[in-house]
Amino acid sequence: MASGQHIYDLTLLLDPAVEAERREQIVADIADLIDRTGEFIGRHDWGARQTAYEVRKKSEADYHLIQFRGENELLEQLDHNLKITDGVLRHRIIKLRPGTPAPPDLRPSATPTTAEPEAVEQL
């Protein structure tokens, strides 16, 4: 792929009520499509999170961010496929400006951090 292509972010909100295997298959199909006609850069799974407002009567969604390079045909094909795919609550593709920082690591942590008792007593 030409290095002059723009970098895009695809944000996917998947229905958490759909089985995990199906959600993984949706993301894998998108990654395969990008690999065939563009350049796959990275994938960030942010897990199930509360939405700011209800989307299709759901207050929670399984969030994924996929970064890629591609042409307009790829963008149109992704948009079409995601509109007709069951299990996709919402998607958005945005073009990143040069110099945009890397996405944050929003994965849910395995163990919550807590203050040590000694530190609390000293305050």
Secondary structure as GFF3:
##gff-version 3
##sequence-region A 1 123
A	DSSP	beta_strand	7	14	.	.	.	ID=ss1
A	DSSP	alpha_helix	20	37	.	.	.	ID=ss2
A	DSSP	beta_strand	39	55	.	.	.	ID=ss3
A	DSSP	beta_strand	58	69	.	.	.	ID=ss4
A	DSSP	alpha_helix	72	84	.	.	.	ID=ss5
A	DSSP	beta_strand	88	95	.	.	.	ID=ss6
A	DSSP	alpha_helix	117	122	.	.	.	ID=ss7
###
